[in-house]
Amino acid sequence: MIEQDEAFRDRIATVNEKGKRVWIFPKKPFGSFYNKRKLLSYFLLTMLFAGPHLRIGDEPFLMMNIIERKFVIFGQVFWPQDMYIMAVFLILGVVFVILFTIIYGRIFCGWVCPQTIFMEMLFRRIEYFIEGDAPQQRLLDKAPWTTKKIVKKATKHIIFWWLSFLIANTFLAYIIGSDALWQIQTDPLGQHLGGLIAIVIFTYAFYGVFAFLREQVCTTICPYGRLQGVLLDQNSMVVAYDHYRGENRAKIKKGEDRQAAQKGDCIDCHQCVQVCPTGIDIRNGTQLECINCTACIDVCDHMMESVGLEKGLVRFVSENGIKTRKPFQWTRRVKAYTILLLALFGTLTLLILSRNDFQTTFIRQRGSTYQIDQHGHITNIYEVNVLNKTHRVYSIQFKLQNAKGEIQTVKKDLILKPESEMKERLIIRFPRVYIGNKTKKIKVEIYGNHHLIQTISTKFIGPIL
């Protein structure tokens, strides 16, 4: 009996005892939690597909152009020189996921993860529409290949492919930008062969995931699910079965006093198993495959209402909450992560607010020290790189704060193009009397379109006796 009870621990629900794939046919979910998930999912899907095409000023709302090393978040452009900000942003994201998992379990997977949203709210709903609910899908799967079956299967997979094609184009737009994607889509194929190949690869990758891999991504491939055992504790809020109230589980009998018969509230209808998209039995406790999608909560509440029992047999609750009947409590661990999260968020905010639209590197020319010209002036040669992070063109001028010196540029007109870098050499000259026999700190002002954009401090070397 114990071996049978614990058999679910020997393998995941989507693999049988011989190691072969068990195809999951989950029943179509319904209920209040599912309705809330639909609203959130469709909002996130709208934002996802619209994201590359929305613009703040002249910049996209969101873009991760790895090829050009240009990252745009909420209209703000980040370049490789801003990687320290991106590093803080990534650390913040990791800590946020850890904190969220400690408090709410794997709710991110069931409610926010793109894999789940695409699978459950797009591909699965199309499948329900074409092939019917779980019983009809099983019958169709076992049926011989008739014209009706071929039409249904072909229609489903054609729609799946085109949806994958749309997702692939959207994904590529986040990498190269919507304008570059539009060029790939409208120009002759030969001009953008690399872009076409990328779209084809992404399309078949997404098609393979949503048409065939499905829940295997969550249960086997995704590393986040494997981290649950480390992150969850007895105070984590998860989708859980109240075994104190539910056991001993038994079928419902009309007019029976279940308490007198020493039977729990679980009527052993298996609806929670049939509706689960990863095929687990939530009554076995918290499991790796559970994505906290809450489908089992909705169906269990429906069954409890149907037989006149109290709802909440399966609900959001911690392990200690089931034992003590107490609500969620803030533990030291949760408080520590919360403080760390707030500190990182504050640091990220300060870094973004203090970030300049220009970044200048100002160094003396390699291998040079100083020169003395025929008029007795001391000169130093500098190499200057000015990075423009904006989308505007600037006419650049260099000025010394000290009027006793002068700056000479190789080119007369210095133009800094949008989102580009300008390299230039400067000759700075001071009278010997002013410098003397020492190294002096000087300040150089950089003007863009006659407006001061940055002030750089550097050293000017003179003869040292």
Backbone hydrogen bonds, N-H to C=O, Kabsch-Sander energy under -0.5 kcal/mol:
donor,donor_aa,acceptor,acceptor_aa,energy
5,D,1,M,-2.3
6,E,2,I,-2.3
7,A,4,Q,-0.9
9,R,6,E,-1.7
10,D,7,A,-1.6
15,V,12,I,-1.7
16,N,20,K,-2.3
19,G,16,N,-2.1
22,V,14,T,-3.5
23,W,21,R,-0.6
27,K,274,Q,-2.6
35,N,31,G,-2.1
36,K,32,S,-2.0
37,R,33,F,-2.5
38,K,34,Y,-2.3
39,L,35,N,-2.0
40,L,36,K,-2.4
41,S,37,R,-2.9
42,Y,38,K,-2.7
43,F,39,L,-1.7
44,L,40,L,-2.4
45,L,41,S,-2.8
46,T,42,Y,-2.0
47,M,43,F,-2.2
48,L,44,L,-2.5
49,F,45,L,-2.6
50,A,46,T,-2.0
51,G,47,M,-2.0
53,H,50,A,-1.4
54,L,50,A,-1.6
56,I,59,E,-2.8
57,G,55,R,-0.6
59,E,56,I,-1.5
61,F,51,G,-0.7
61,F,54,L,-2.5
62,L,51,G,-0.6
63,M,72,V,-2.7
64,M,174,Y,-4.3
65,N,70,K,-2.1
66,I,64,M,-1.6
69,R,65,N,-0.5
70,K,65,N,-2.4
71,F,78,F,-2.8
72,V,63,M,-3.1
73,I,71,F,-0.5
73,I,76,Q,-2.3
74,F,61,F,-2.0
75,G,60,P,-0.7
75,G,61,F,-0.8
76,Q,73,I,-1.8
77,V,75,G,-0.5
78,F,71,F,-3.8
82,D,79,W,-2.7
83,M,80,P,-1.6
85,I,82,D,-1.4
86,M,82,D,-1.5
87,A,83,M,-2.8
88,V,84,Y,-1.8
89,F,85,I,-2.4
90,L,86,M,-2.6
91,I,87,A,-2.4
92,L,88,V,-2.7
93,G,89,F,-2.1
94,V,90,L,-2.4
95,V,91,I,-2.7
96,F,92,L,-2.5
97,V,93,G,-2.3
98,I,94,V,-2.4
99,L,95,V,-3.0
100,F,96,F,-2.9
101,T,97,V,-2.5
102,I,98,I,-2.5
103,I,99,L,-2.0
104,Y,100,F,-3.4
105,G,101,T,-1.9
107,I,104,Y,-0.7
109,C,106,R,-0.8
110,G,106,R,-1.1
110,G,291,I,-0.9
111,W,107,I,-2.0
112,V,108,F,-2.3
113,C,108,F,-2.5
117,I,113,C,-2.4
118,F,114,P,-2.9
119,M,115,Q,-2.1
120,E,116,T,-3.2
121,M,116,T,-0.5
121,M,117,I,-2.1
122,L,118,F,-1.1
123,F,118,F,-2.4
124,R,119,M,-3.0
126,I,122,L,-2.1
127,E,123,F,-2.1
128,Y,124,R,-2.4
129,F,125,R,-2.1
130,I,126,I,-2.2
131,E,127,E,-2.9
132,G,127,E,-0.6
132,G,128,Y,-1.5
137,Q,133,D,-2.3
138,R,134,A,-2.4
139,L,135,P,-2.1
140,L,136,Q,-2.4
141,D,137,Q,-2.2
142,K,138,R,-1.8
143,A,139,L,-1.4
146,T,144,P,-1.8
150,I,146,T,-2.5
151,V,147,T,-2.5
152,K,148,K,-2.2
153,K,149,K,-2.8
154,A,150,I,-2.8
155,T,151,V,-2.5
156,K,152,K,-2.4
157,H,153,K,-2.4
158,I,154,A,-2.3
159,I,155,T,-2.2
160,F,156,K,-2.5
161,W,157,H,-2.3
162,W,158,I,-2.3
163,L,159,I,-2.5
164,S,160,F,-2.3
165,F,161,W,-2.3
166,L,162,W,-2.1
167,I,163,L,-2.5
168,A,164,S,-2.7
169,N,165,F,-2.2
170,T,166,L,-2.2
171,F,167,I,-2.9
172,L,168,A,-2.4
173,A,169,N,-2.0
174,Y,170,T,-1.5
175,I,171,F,-0.6
175,I,172,L,-0.7
176,I,172,L,-2.8
177,G,173,A,-1.6
178,S,52,P,-0.6
181,L,177,G,-1.9
182,W,178,S,-2.3
183,Q,179,D,-1.7
184,I,180,A,-1.8
185,Q,181,L,-2.2
186,T,182,W,-1.9
187,D,183,Q,-2.7
191,Q,188,P,-1.5
192,H,188,P,-0.6
192,H,189,L,-1.0
193,L,190,G,-0.6
196,L,192,H,-2.2
197,I,193,L,-2.4
198,A,194,G,-2.1
199,I,195,G,-2.2
200,V,196,L,-2.3
201,I,197,I,-2.6
202,F,198,A,-2.7
203,T,199,I,-2.6
204,Y,200,V,-2.3
205,A,201,I,-2.0
206,F,202,F,-2.6
207,Y,203,T,-2.6
208,G,204,Y,-2.3
209,V,205,A,-1.9
210,F,206,F,-2.6
211,A,207,Y,-2.3
212,F,208,G,-1.4
213,L,208,G,-2.5
214,R,209,V,-3.9
216,Q,213,L,-2.3
217,V,214,R,-1.7
219,T,215,E,-2.3
220,T,216,Q,-2.3
221,I,216,Q,-1.7
222,C,217,V,-3.4
226,R,222,C,-0.7
227,L,223,P,-1.1
227,L,224,Y,-0.6
228,Q,224,Y,-0.5
228,Q,225,G,-1.0
230,V,227,L,-1.2
231,L,227,L,-2.2
232,L,228,Q,-3.1
236,S,233,D,-1.5
237,M,103,I,-3.4
238,V,236,S,-0.6
238,V,317,V,-1.8
240,A,238,V,-0.7
240,A,315,R,-2.7
241,Y,282,I,-0.5
242,D,313,L,-2.9
243,H,241,Y,-1.5
246,G,242,D,-2.5
247,E,243,H,-2.0
250,A,266,C,-2.2
256,E,253,K,-1.9
258,R,256,E,-1.0
261,A,257,D,-1.9
262,Q,259,Q,-1.2
263,K,258,R,-3.4
264,G,248,N,-3.6
265,D,245,R,-2.3
266,C,246,G,-1.2
274,Q,270,H,-2.2
275,V,271,Q,-1.8
276,C,273,V,-0.6
279,G,276,C,-0.9
282,I,280,I,-0.7
284,N,281,D,-2.3
285,G,282,I,-1.7
290,C,287,Q,-1.2
298,D,294,T,-1.9
299,V,295,A,-2.1
300,C,296,C,-2.2
301,D,297,I,-2.6
302,H,298,D,-2.0
303,M,299,V,-2.0
304,M,300,C,-2.7
305,E,301,D,-2.3
306,S,302,H,-1.9
307,V,303,M,-1.5
308,G,305,E,-0.8
309,L,304,M,-3.0
315,R,240,A,-2.2
317,V,238,V,-2.7
317,V,315,R,-0.7
320,N,234,Q,-2.5
322,I,318,S,-1.8
323,K,319,E,-1.6
324,T,320,N,-3.2
325,R,321,G,-1.7
331,T,329,Q,-0.9
335,K,331,T,-2.4
336,A,332,R,-2.6
337,Y,333,R,-2.1
338,T,334,V,-2.3
339,I,335,K,-2.5
340,L,336,A,-2.2
341,L,337,Y,-2.6
342,L,338,T,-2.5
343,A,339,I,-2.3
344,L,340,L,-2.4
345,F,341,L,-2.5
346,G,342,L,-2.4
347,T,343,A,-2.3
348,L,344,L,-2.7
349,T,345,F,-2.2
350,L,346,G,-2.3
351,L,347,T,-2.3
352,I,348,L,-2.3
353,L,349,T,-2.5
354,S,350,L,-2.2
355,R,352,I,-0.7
359,Q,387,L,-1.7
361,T,385,N,-2.7
362,F,360,T,-0.5
363,I,361,T,-0.5
363,I,383,E,-2.2
365,Q,381,I,-2.9
368,S,365,Q,-1.9
371,Q,379,T,-2.0
373,D,371,Q,-0.5
373,D,377,H,-2.4
376,G,373,D,-1.8
378,I,430,F,-2.9
379,T,371,Q,-3.1
380,N,428,I,-2.2
382,Y,426,L,-2.9
383,E,363,I,-3.7
384,V,382,Y,-0.5
384,V,424,E,-3.3
385,N,361,T,-2.3
386,V,422,M,-2.6
387,L,359,Q,-2.9
387,L,385,N,-0.5
388,N,386,V,-0.5
388,N,420,S,-2.9
389,K,357,D,-2.9
389,K,387,L,-0.7
394,Y,416,L,-2.4
396,I,394,Y,-0.6
396,I,414,L,-2.9
397,Q,447,Y,-2.2
399,K,445,E,-2.5
401,Q,443,K,-2.0
403,A,401,Q,-0.6
405,G,402,N,-1.4
406,E,429,R,-2.1
408,Q,427,I,-2.7
410,V,425,R,-1.2
414,L,396,I,-0.5
414,L,412,K,-0.6
415,I,413,D,-0.7
416,L,394,Y,-3.3
416,L,414,L,-0.5
417,K,415,I,-0.7
419,E,390,T,-2.0
420,S,417,K,-1.0
422,M,386,V,-2.6
424,E,384,V,-2.6
426,L,382,Y,-2.4
427,I,408,Q,-2.8
428,I,380,N,-2.6
428,I,426,L,-0.5
429,R,406,E,-2.7
430,F,378,I,-2.4
432,R,376,G,-0.8
434,Y,431,P,-0.5
435,I,431,P,-1.8
436,G,432,R,-3.0
438,K,436,G,-0.7
440,K,460,F,-2.8
442,I,458,T,-2.5
444,V,456,I,-3.1
445,E,399,K,-3.6
446,I,454,Q,-3.0
447,Y,397,Q,-3.1
447,Y,445,E,-0.5
448,G,451,H,-3.1
449,N,395,S,-2.5
449,N,447,Y,-0.5
450,H,395,S,-0.5
451,H,448,G,-1.3
453,I,446,I,-2.8
454,Q,446,I,-1.4
456,I,444,V,-3.0
458,T,442,I,-2.3
460,F,440,K,-3.2
461,I,459,K,-0.5
465,L,463,P,-0.6
